[in-house]
Amino acid sequence: MSTTVSLRESEETFIREMRSYVMTLKQQQKKSGYLARKEAKSALIRTGVLTEEGKEKEKIVTWE
């Protein structure tokens, strides 16, 4: 018996948008590495991977 995993359309859209975002950052890096790093760091803070001070969080996801 085989199991097929099918992504929902919203997940596929998310993946396409992330690919586009990464490609945009790579292009921006060629023009200005500083601005690309600034945008990437801002995104990591915005999504909760880094603290507001820009330091790595010990726990990104908790179930508590």
Backbone as a chain_set.jsonl record, in Angstrom:
{"seq": "MSTTVSLRESEETFIREMRSYVMTLKQQQKKSGYLARKEAKSALIRTGVLTEEGKEKEKIVTWE", "coords": {"N": [[0.847, -1.165, 0.0], [0.606, 2.176, -0.863], [1.299, 5.485, 0.182], [0.128, 8.608, -0.619], [1.121, 11.884, -0.574], [-0.5, 14.825, -0.745], [-0.275, 18.2, -1.434], [-2.092, 20.911, -0.151], [-3.721, 23.56, -1.917], [-3.181, 26.061, -0.744], [-0.806, 25.541, 0.603], [0.883, 24.972, -1.534], [0.856, 27.454, -2.762], [2.111, 28.957, -0.763], [4.687, 27.814, -0.838], [5.494, 28.512, -3.452], [5.519, 31.314, -3.169], [7.507, 31.624, -1.221], [9.748, 30.659, -2.612], [9.915, 32.642, -4.572], [10.411, 34.857, -2.929], [12.937, 34.195, -1.848], [14.463, 34.136, -4.207], [14.255, 36.833, -4.901], [15.641, 38.001, -2.749], [18.195, 36.963, -3.27], [18.795, 38.228, -5.699], [18.742, 40.864, -4.816], [20.889, 40.788, -3.11], [23.051, 40.762, -4.829], [23.007, 43.366, -5.737], [23.06, 44.938, -3.395], [24.468, 43.815, -0.686], [24.219, 44.539, 1.972], [21.579, 45.597, 2.228], [20.111, 43.318, 1.557], [20.794, 41.548, 3.641], [19.757, 43.025, 5.757], [16.99, 42.978, 5.185], [16.526, 40.194, 5.311], [17.156, 39.671, 8.005], [15.216, 41.232, 9.238], [12.936, 39.832, 8.427], [13.315, 37.43, 9.806], [13.068, 38.308, 12.424], [10.444, 39.276, 12.345], [9.022, 36.908, 11.899], [9.471, 35.54, 14.203], [11.762, 34.029, 14.707], [14.079, 35.246, 15.503], [14.87, 37.398, 18.304], [13.628, 40.71, 19.171], [15.938, 42.126, 19.478], [17.576, 40.912, 17.735], [18.747, 38.51, 18.355], [19.18, 34.932, 18.457], [16.361, 32.926, 19.23], [15.867, 30.745, 21.972], [13.858, 28.831, 22.014], [11.827, 28.346, 19.331], [9.302, 27.441, 18.671], [6.796, 26.583, 20.89], [4.757, 24.386, 22.777], [3.502, 25.033, 25.01]], "CA": [[0.0, 0.0, 0.0], [1.42, 3.389, -0.898], [0.653, 6.687, 0.693], [0.428, 9.772, -1.438], [0.937, 13.146, 0.134], [-0.836, 15.902, -1.673], [-0.291, 19.5, -0.788], [-3.25, 21.745, -0.417], [-3.382, 24.697, -2.763], [-2.583, 27.126, 0.063], [0.574, 25.151, 0.868], [1.609, 25.15, -2.786], [1.005, 28.898, -2.926], [3.134, 29.365, 0.194], [5.982, 27.369, -1.356], [5.82, 29.372, -4.603], [5.843, 32.65, -2.674], [8.808, 31.557, -0.551], [10.764, 30.572, -3.669], [10.007, 33.975, -5.158], [11.044, 35.716, -1.924], [14.362, 33.841, -1.785], [15.074, 34.607, -5.457], [14.347, 38.285, -4.795], [16.75, 38.298, -1.84], [19.452, 36.657, -3.96], [19.025, 39.312, -6.655], [19.035, 42.06, -4.037], [22.225, 40.615, -2.549], [24.009, 41.151, -5.865], [23.004, 44.828, -5.806], [23.451, 45.472, -2.092], [24.493, 42.772, 0.33], [23.741, 45.113, 3.232], [20.116, 45.662, 2.211], [19.59, 41.947, 1.555], [20.935, 41.034, 5.012], [18.815, 43.776, 6.596], [15.652, 42.436, 4.913], [16.466, 38.822, 5.825], [17.116, 39.751, 9.467], [13.89, 41.757, 9.565], [11.979, 38.735, 8.24], [13.511, 36.47, 10.897], [12.478, 38.922, 13.619], [8.997, 39.333, 12.109], [8.444, 35.564, 11.99], [9.688, 34.999, 15.539], [12.965, 33.195, 14.82], [15.001, 36.071, 16.281], [14.256, 38.365, 19.21], [13.641, 42.086, 18.658], [17.337, 42.565, 19.504], [18.285, 40.2, 16.679], [19.413, 37.308, 18.875], [18.425, 33.687, 18.248], [15.522, 32.476, 20.332], [16.188, 29.389, 22.401], [12.748, 28.013, 21.535], [11.058, 29.055, 18.312], [7.923, 26.977, 18.811], [6.525, 25.83, 22.11], [3.372, 23.932, 22.872], [3.074, 25.339, 26.381]], "C": [[0.901, 1.24, 0.0], [0.602, 4.573, -0.404], [1.08, 7.854, -0.173], [0.13, 11.019, -0.628], [0.622, 14.205, -0.903], [-0.918, 17.199, -0.895], [-1.568, 20.24, -1.133], [-2.805, 22.955, -1.216], [-2.725, 25.817, -1.961], [-1.123, 26.813, 0.388], [1.428, 25.322, -0.379], [1.853, 26.63, -3.051], [2.096, 29.416, -2.005], [4.53, 29.015, -0.321], [6.412, 28.233, -2.539], [6.243, 30.763, -4.14], [7.187, 32.675, -1.961], [9.941, 31.455, -1.565], [10.998, 31.939, -4.292], [10.734, 34.93, -4.214], [12.551, 35.458, -1.859], [15.082, 34.312, -3.049], [15.246, 36.125, -5.428], [15.494, 38.687, -3.878], [18.099, 38.036, -2.5], [19.795, 37.739, -4.973], [19.411, 40.593, -5.927], [20.45, 41.989, -3.466], [23.296, 41.028, -3.554], [24.13, 42.666, -5.954], [23.523, 45.44, -4.515], [23.339, 44.38, -1.039], [23.937, 43.266, 1.657], [22.22, 45.123, 3.293], [19.486, 44.271, 2.238], [19.663, 41.346, 2.955], [19.937, 41.712, 5.953], [17.391, 43.235, 6.425], [15.506, 41.031, 5.487], [16.367, 38.823, 7.351], [15.749, 40.246, 9.931], [12.828, 40.66, 9.458], [12.094, 37.712, 9.366], [12.95, 37.004, 12.217], [10.96, 38.891, 13.508], [8.332, 37.965, 12.293], [8.741, 34.868, 13.317], [10.881, 34.087, 15.698], [14.016, 33.919, 15.661], [14.214, 36.977, 17.218], [14.294, 39.742, 18.557], [15.064, 42.649, 18.62], [18.181, 41.856, 18.45], [19.034, 38.963, 17.15], [18.53, 36.089, 18.64], [17.591, 33.357, 19.473], [15.919, 31.05, 20.686], [15.126, 28.412, 21.916], [11.955, 28.845, 20.539], [9.587, 28.706, 18.443], [7.803, 26.224, 20.124], [5.054, 25.46, 22.125], [2.812, 24.21, 24.254], [2.213, 26.566, 26.404]], "O": [[1.848, 1.326, 0.782], [-0.617, 4.632, -0.562], [2.269, 8.052, -0.424], [-0.958, 11.185, -0.076], [1.401, 14.441, -1.827], [-1.549, 17.279, 0.16], [-2.051, 20.192, -2.264], [-1.632, 23.327, -1.188], [-1.8, 26.461, -2.456], [-0.293, 27.721, 0.442], [2.572, 25.768, -0.293], [2.928, 27.016, -3.509], [2.922, 30.228, -2.421], [5.446, 29.834, -0.245], [7.571, 28.643, -2.618], [7.209, 31.326, -4.654], [7.932, 33.647, -2.084], [10.981, 32.092, -1.399], [12.139, 32.345, -4.513], [11.573, 35.72, -4.648], [13.344, 36.398, -1.819], [16.194, 34.834, -2.967], [16.267, 36.644, -5.88], [16.241, 39.613, -4.193], [19.042, 38.804, -2.311], [20.956, 38.128, -5.095], [20.3, 41.322, -6.368], [21.129, 43.009, -3.353], [24.328, 41.579, -3.174], [25.211, 43.196, -6.212], [24.338, 46.361, -4.546], [22.247, 44.066, -0.565], [23.273, 42.523, 2.38], [21.634, 44.707, 4.292], [18.448, 44.069, 2.868], [18.712, 40.709, 3.41], [19.35, 41.071, 6.825], [16.671, 43.056, 7.408], [14.479, 40.708, 6.084], [15.585, 38.065, 7.924], [15.193, 39.735, 10.904], [11.931, 40.571, 10.297], [11.084, 37.185, 9.831], [12.423, 36.242, 13.027], [10.269, 38.526, 14.46], [7.208, 37.881, 12.787], [8.311, 33.735, 13.533], [11.011, 33.427, 16.729], [14.747, 33.296, 16.431], [13.049, 37.287, 16.97], [14.92, 39.92, 17.512], [15.361, 43.542, 17.826], [19.362, 42.161, 18.288], [19.867, 38.427, 16.42], [17.303, 36.187, 18.623], [18.05, 33.489, 20.608], [16.262, 30.251, 19.814], [15.44, 27.31, 21.464], [11.469, 29.925, 20.871], [8.724, 29.578, 18.336], [8.606, 25.341, 20.427], [4.218, 26.153, 21.545], [1.764, 23.681, 24.624], [1.757, 26.981, 27.47]]}, "num_chains": 1, "name": "protein.A"}
